[in-house]
């Protein structure tokens, strides 16, 4: 087989690798790809679909783990021999469900993953792109530094110190194409013979990636201060994945006392690490920004993750990782086997965008815009406060509503859906069910205009 015809939807909330996995799996189930038939190599399929090779590798790894394909050393991937493969009658395929979801147009969508692209400084980005490309030096099109261009890493280090209190040198920073890639790269750095503890509920996309990369994963319960150190100790994990500045999805801000306990846990044994995902920390509407956990780390225990996808635009696909010095040295030993996954042109554009002050101005504008929508949503929901309570507000781009009147999450979502309104249940983010959260719904506001927020809130007040 030379190629696979797969129609990917870059705008779908379903990650690209899951779309690839679902298409191949369904074609195998339907017999469209025969037993023992060879699949394209990851490099060939990535080139054909115009996606990163790591995206295809993730899809193949999932198919391997479920037994749909087999890896033959030095030859490639082949469809496995599967006896009595069938689909229950009446059940829709993953592809059919996804297409139905894409075709359904919600009048109002409170997605917590939204980004307002109308505020993106298109004219500035266009000018910077033109300026960078007007330099016709051949060096611009040569393969760049495996860890990312030095100039961009320099300005990121300066920004992180000023805005997030992160202490690092440009040499500790690695730049990559999106958070998924950074997690896969981290896998190659620290290996997968680790037990990684996640908060519950958590950013389940990262949880799934770690599991598919072969990590032993577990969850640790949270309280009002975040991940509980006592439970972390019981988990026997040697790595903790946390979001201390604004936990997703609960919005918990971890106080300094809890942060120091986590650092103490990491320091108790050699080889323990904390992965700090500084998710949407740029957006805070009350009080001063909370410094990153990494800034308190004196023993090289924190691996810091950040991205520009939320603060600039999802399509930018530029994320970064700050490694402790010991891990930085390991990466430098392996640099010959690592290639940069972000084009040099995009890196130079972003470097100028930050260094010339456009990023700070864009953040200030976006922060003011989101605060206005945040305040509008809270104001509109006041009539519901007799039935529910709000949490997770004052930061990020979503808030949570918790109802204690006996109605289920599914019932509340269905009531909204009947009116053309999409809301999201907290249970989607719980790796293990937690009764303590009751019926809790997430309402994002980043990509909704204020008049849309008002109209949708008026309907929710009436039906809830």
C-alpha positions in Angstrom: 0.0 0.0 0.0 1.5 3.3 -1.1 -0.8 5.7 0.6 -4.0 6.1 2.6 -6.7 8.6 1.7 -7.6 10.2 4.9 -9.5 13.5 5.2 -8.2 15.2 8.3 -10.1 18.1 9.9 -7.5 20.5 11.5 -10.4 22.4 13.1 -11.8 19.4 14.9 -11.4 19.1 18.7 -10.3 15.5 18.0 -6.5 15.4 17.7 -5.1 14.6 14.3 -3.4 11.4 15.5 -6.8 10.1 16.8 -8.4 10.9 13.5 -5.7 8.9 11.6 -6.1 6.0 14.1 -9.9 6.0 13.8 -9.8 6.0 9.9 -7.2 3.1 9.7 -9.0 1.1 12.4 -12.4 1.4 10.7 -10.9 0.5 7.3 -9.4 -2.6 8.9 -12.7 -3.5 10.5 -14.6 -3.0 7.2 -12.1 -5.1 5.3 -11.0 -2.2 3.1 -7.4 -2.8 4.3 -6.8 -6.5 4.0 -5.0 -8.8 6.5 -1.2 -8.9 6.1 -1.4 -5.7 3.9 1.5 -3.4 4.5 0.8 0.1 5.7 2.8 3.2 4.6 5.9 4.0 6.7 5.3 6.7 9.3 7.5 9.1 7.3 5.7 8.4 4.0 2.2 8.8 5.6 3.3 11.9 7.4 4.5 13.4 4.1 1.3 12.4 2.3 -1.0 13.8 4.9 1.2 16.9 5.5 1.4 16.3 9.3 4.4 15.7 11.6 5.9 12.2 11.7 5.2 12.1 15.5 1.5 12.5 14.8 1.5 9.3 12.6 3.7 7.5 15.1 1.1 8.1 17.9 -1.7 6.7 15.7 0.3 3.6 14.8 1.3 3.1 18.5 -2.4 3.0 19.4 -3.2 0.6 16.6 -0.3 -1.6 17.7 -1.4 -1.6 21.4 -5.0 -2.6 20.3 -3.6 -5.4 18.1 -4.9 -4.1 14.7 -1.4 -3.9 13.2 1.9 -5.6 13.8 5.5 -4.2 13.5 7.9 -6.4 11.5 11.5 -5.5 12.2 13.3 -4.0 9.2 10.1 -4.3 7.1 7.4 -2.0 8.5 3.8 -2.2 9.7 1.3 -4.8 8.6 -2.4 -5.4 9.3 -2.7 -8.2 11.9 -4.6 -11.4 11.4 -7.8 -10.8 13.4 -10.2 -13.7 13.8 -14.0 -13.1 13.9 -13.7 -9.3 13.7 -17.1 -7.7 13.7 -19.0 -4.6 14.6 -22.2 -4.8 16.6 -25.2 -3.9 14.4 -26.7 -0.5 15.0 -23.5 1.0 16.4 -22.0 3.9 14.6 -18.3 4.0 13.8 -16.0 6.6 15.3 -15.8 8.3 11.9 -19.6 8.5 11.6 -19.9 9.9 15.1 -17.2 12.5 14.4 -18.8 13.5 11.1 -22.2 13.9 12.8 -20.6 16.1 15.5 -18.8 18.2 12.9 -22.0 18.7 10.9 -24.1 19.7 13.9 -23.9 23.4 14.3 -24.4 24.7 17.8 -25.9 28.1 18.1 -23.7 28.8 21.1 -20.6 26.8 22.1 -19.1 27.3 25.5 -15.9 25.4 24.7 -13.2 25.8 27.4 -10.6 25.4 24.7 -11.6 28.5 22.7 -9.3 31.2 21.5 -10.5 34.6 20.1 -8.8 34.8 16.7 -10.5 38.0 15.8 -8.1 39.8 18.1 -5.1 38.3 16.4 -2.7 41.0 15.0 -2.8 39.8 11.4 -1.3 43.0 10.0 1.7 42.8 12.4 2.2 39.1 11.8 2.0 39.7 8.0 4.6 42.5 8.1 7.0 40.5 10.3 6.6 37.5 8.0 7.4 39.7 5.0 10.4 41.2 6.7 11.8 37.8 7.7 11.3 36.3 4.2 12.8 39.4 2.5 16.1 38.2 3.8 17.2 36.0 0.9 20.2 34.5 2.7 20.4 30.8 2.2 21.0 30.4 5.9 17.3 31.1 6.5 16.5 27.8 4.8 19.1 25.5 6.3 18.3 23.1 9.0 18.3 25.0 12.3 19.5 24.3 15.9 17.9 21.0 17.2 16.8 22.8 20.3 15.4 25.8 18.5 16.9 29.0 17.2 19.2 30.7 19.8 17.6 34.1 19.3 14.1 32.8 20.1 15.3 30.8 23.1 17.0 34.0 24.3 13.8 36.1 24.2 11.7 33.2 25.7 14.1 33.0 28.6 13.8 36.7 29.2 10.0 36.7 28.9 9.7 33.7 31.3 11.9 35.4 33.9 10.0 38.7 33.8 6.4 37.3 33.4 6.5 33.9 35.2 9.5 34.0 37.5 11.2 31.1 35.7 15.0 30.9 36.2 16.7 29.4 33.2 19.3 30.0 30.5 18.5 29.7 26.8 20.5 26.5 26.8 17.9 24.9 29.0 15.0 25.6 26.6 13.9 23.3 23.8 11.4 24.5 21.2 9.0 22.1 19.5 5.9 21.9 17.3 3.1 21.8 19.9 2.6 20.3 23.3 2.1 16.8 22.0 5.5 16.8 20.4 7.1 18.2 23.6 5.7 15.3 25.6 6.9 12.7 23.1 10.4 14.4 23.2 10.3 14.3 27.0 9.6 10.6 26.7 12.9 10.1 24.8 14.8 12.2 27.4 13.5 10.6 30.7 12.5 7.2 29.3 9.1 5.5 29.9 10.2 3.3 32.8 8.5 5.7 35.2 5.3 6.0 37.2 3.7 9.3 36.4 1.1 10.7 38.8 -1.6 13.0 37.4 -4.1 15.2 39.2 -7.7 13.9 39.1 -9.5 15.5 37.3 -6.8 16.5 34.8 -5.8 17.5 31.3 -6.8 14.1 30.0 -5.2 14.5 26.6 -1.7 14.6 28.3 -2.7 11.6 30.4 -3.6 9.6 27.3 -0.4 10.5 25.5 1.7 9.3 28.5 -0.2 6.1 28.6 0.3 5.5 24.9 3.9 6.2 25.2 4.2 3.3 27.6 4.4 5.2 31.0 2.9 3.6 34.1 0.3 6.2 35.0 -1.8 6.8 38.1 -4.0 9.6 39.5 -3.7 11.4 42.8 -6.7 13.1 44.4 -6.9 16.9 44.9 -8.1 19.2 47.6 -8.6 23.0 47.5 -4.8 23.4 47.3 -4.2 21.0 44.5 -2.5 17.6 44.4 -2.3 16.1 47.8 1.3 15.3 48.8 0.3 12.5 51.2 -1.6 10.7 48.4 1.3 11.3 46.0 3.7 9.5 48.4 1.3 6.5 48.6 1.1 6.3 44.8 4.8 5.3 44.5 5.2 7.6 41.5 8.6 9.1 40.7 7.1 11.8 38.5 4.2 14.2 39.1 2.4 16.1 36.3 0.8 19.2 37.8 -0.7 22.6 36.8 0.0 24.7 39.9 -0.7 28.2 38.6 -4.2 27.4 37.2 -5.2 23.8 37.3 -7.1 22.5 34.4 -10.0 22.0 34.6 -10.8 23.0 38.2 -9.0 26.3 38.2 -7.3 25.7 41.5 -4.3 27.9 42.3 -1.7 26.0 44.3 -0.5 28.0 47.4 3.2 28.3 48.2 3.0 25.9 51.2 1.7 23.1 48.9 4.3 24.0 46.2 7.1 23.6 48.7 5.8 20.3 49.8 5.8 19.0 46.3 9.4 20.2 45.8 10.3 18.5 49.1 8.7 15.3 47.8 10.8 15.5 44.6 14.0 16.1 46.5 13.6 13.1 48.8 14.8 10.7 46.1 17.2 10.8 43.2 15.5 10.7 39.8 12.2 12.2 41.0 10.8 15.1 38.8 7.8 17.4 38.7 6.4 18.3 35.2 4.9 21.7 35.5 2.3 22.5 32.8 1.9 26.2 33.0 -1.5 26.1 31.3 -3.1 29.5 30.3 -1.2 31.2 33.1 -1.2 34.5 31.1 -4.9 35.1 31.7 -5.5 36.2 35.3 -8.1 38.9 36.1 -7.8 39.3 39.9 -4.7 39.9 41.9 -1.1 39.5 40.7 0.1 36.7 38.4 1.1 33.6 40.3 4.8 32.8 39.8 5.7 29.4 38.3 6.7 26.5 40.5 10.0 26.3 38.6 11.1 29.6 40.1 11.2 28.0 43.6 13.1 25.0 42.4 16.7 25.0 43.7 17.6 21.4 43.1 16.8 20.9 39.4 13.6 18.9 39.9 11.1 20.8 37.7 10.5 20.3 34.0 8.6 23.3 32.8 6.2 23.2 29.8 4.7 26.2 28.0 3.0 27.0 24.7 2.0 30.0 22.5 -1.0 28.1 21.1 -3.3 29.6 23.7 -1.9 33.1 24.0 -1.4 33.7 20.3 -3.2 31.2 18.1 -3.5 27.3 17.9 -2.0 27.2 14.4 1.2 28.7 15.6 2.1 25.3 17.0 5.2 26.5 18.9 5.7 25.2 22.4 8.7 25.0 24.7 10.2 23.0 27.5 12.6 24.2 30.2 14.8 21.3 31.4 16.8 21.1 34.7 20.5 21.3 34.0 21.1 17.6 34.4 18.5 16.7 31.7 19.8 19.5 29.5 23.2 17.8 29.5 21.5 14.5 28.4 19.8 16.3 25.5 23.0 17.9 24.4 24.7 14.4 24.2 21.9 13.3 21.9 21.5 16.4 19.8 22.9 14.6 16.7 19.8 12.5 16.8 17.3 15.3 17.3 16.0 17.7 14.6 14.0 20.9 15.1 10.3 20.3 14.4 9.5 24.1 13.9 10.6 25.9 10.7 13.3 28.5 11.2 11.1 31.1 9.4 8.3 30.7 12.0 10.8 30.8 14.9 12.3 34.1 13.5 8.9 35.6 13.1 7.9 34.7 16.7 11.3 36.0 18.0 10.6 39.4 16.5 7.0 39.4 17.6 8.2 39.0 21.2 11.3 41.1 21.2 9.7 44.1 19.5 6.9 44.2 22.1 4.0 43.0 19.9 3.4 39.9 22.1 3.1 41.9 25.3 0.6 44.3 23.6 -1.3 41.4 22.2 -1.5 39.7 25.6 -2.7 42.9 27.2 -5.4 43.4 24.6 -6.5 39.7 24.8 -6.5 39.7 28.6 -8.7 42.8 28.7 -11.1 41.2 26.1 -11.3 37.9 28.0 -11.9 39.8 31.3 -14.8 41.7 29.8 -16.3 38.4 28.7 -15.6 36.8 32.0 -17.3 39.6 33.9 -20.3 39.5 31.5 -20.8 35.8 31.9 -20.6 35.9 35.7 -23.0 38.9 35.8 -25.5 37.1 33.5 -25.4 33.9 35.6 -26.3 35.7 38.9 -30.0 34.5 38.8 -28.7 30.9 38.8 -26.8 31.4 42.0 -29.7 30.1 44.1 -29.3 26.8 42.4 -25.5 26.5 41.9 -22.1 27.9 42.8 -19.4 29.3 40.6 -15.7 28.2 40.9 -12.5 28.5 38.9 -13.2 32.1 38.0 -10.8 35.0 37.9 -8.3 33.2 35.7 -8.1 31.2 32.5 -10.8 31.2 29.9 -13.6 29.1 31.5 -15.4 28.8 34.8 -17.4 26.0 36.5 -21.0 25.7 37.7 -21.8 23.1 40.3 -25.4 22.1 41.0 -26.4 20.1 44.1 -30.2 19.7 43.4 -30.0 16.0 42.3 -30.0 16.5 38.6 -27.3 14.7 36.7 -24.6 16.1 34.5 -26.0 14.4 31.4 -29.5 15.9 32.1 -28.1 19.4 32.3 -26.0 19.0 29.1 -29.1 17.6 27.3 -31.3 20.5 28.4 -28.8 22.9 27.0 -28.2 20.9 23.8 -32.0 20.9 23.1 -31.7 24.7 22.9 -28.6 24.6 20.6 -26.1 25.3 23.4 -23.0 23.2 24.0 -21.7 22.9 27.5 -19.1 20.5 28.9 -19.2 18.1 31.8 -16.4 17.8 34.4 -16.7 14.0 34.2 -14.9 14.2 30.8 -11.7 15.2 32.7 -12.0 12.7 35.6 -9.8 9.7 35.1 -11.5 8.1 38.1 -15.1 9.2 39.0 -15.3 11.7 41.9 -18.6 12.1 43.7 -17.3 15.1 45.6 -17.6 17.3 42.5 -21.3 16.6 42.1 -22.9 17.9 38.8 -20.3 20.3 37.5 -20.3 22.0 34.1 -17.6 23.9 32.3 -18.4 27.1 30.5 -15.7 28.7 28.3 -16.0 32.2 27.0 -12.9 33.0 25.0 -14.4 32.7 21.5 -17.9 34.0 22.3 -18.9 37.7 21.8 -20.5 39.4 24.7 -23.9 39.6 23.0 -23.7 35.8 22.4 -22.8 35.2 26.1 -25.8 37.3 27.2 -28.2 35.5 24.8 -27.0 32.0 25.7 -27.0 32.8 29.5 -30.6 34.0 29.2 -31.6 30.6 27.8 -29.6 28.7 30.4 -31.3 30.6 33.2 -34.7 29.7 31.8 -34.0 26.0 31.3 -31.8 25.3 34.3 
